[in-house]
Amino acid sequence: MPKSLLAARVALALVVFYASSASFAFAGIGDVYVTSDASNQVRQYDGTSGAYQTVFTTAFAANGELGIHFGATN
């Protein structure tokens, strides 16, 4: 991965992370997934542009911060 692309993705991740006060993770396809314990949602953002895409999933009966784990195949 070119250094400029990596730097852009890291910068985007930090902005999303601090703006939402949540956790984040990169999926295998390069998108950013942001969790929120306030709304119990995992939101998906475009990894290149940072544009909001959709609610990836909703946690039911969550208590506290959410975590994301992506396996080796995704």
N, C-alpha and C positions, 0 to 999 in steps of 0.2 A: 504494500500500500504506500503510495507517495506520502512524503512527510507533510505536505501542505493539506492533503485530504485528511490525514490523521489528526493534524492540528485543528482543522475546522470541526471535525467530529467531536474532539475533546472539548473545544470551546463551546459548541452547541450543547453538549451534555452538561457542562457546568452551568450554563445559563438556565437551562431547563431545571436542573437540580435545585439551584438556589432560588429561582423564581417560584417554584412550587413547594419548597420545603419538603421534598419527598425523596424517595430512592429512585434509582434508574438502572437500566441494564441495556446493553446492546444485544439484539437478537442476531441470528446468523445472516439475515438479509440486510443488516445495516440500519434498520429503523431503531428509534429510541422508545423505550417503554418506561413510563413514569407512574409510580404508585402514589396513592394518596390515602392516608388513614382517615382523613376527614370525610371523603366521599366513598371510600371502599371501592375505588375503581382503578383500573390499569389503563392509562391512556396511551395511544400509539401516535408517535410523531415521525415524520419523514426524516431519515438520517442525513439526507443531503441538504434539504431546504429548511428543515425545522418546522415545517407546516404541520399543524394538528391534522390527524387523519380520522381517528375514531376512538370510541371506548373499546379497547381490546377485550376486556372482560370485567365483570363485577364480582367482588368477593362477597359472600354471604356469611353473616354472623361473624365478621372479622372483629378482632379486638386488639387494637394497637397497630403498629407499623406493619405494612405488607412487605413481603420479600418476593423476588422473582428468581427462578432458577431455570436456565436453559441448558439442555443436555447437549451432548456432542453432535447430535444429528440435526440440531436446529440452530 
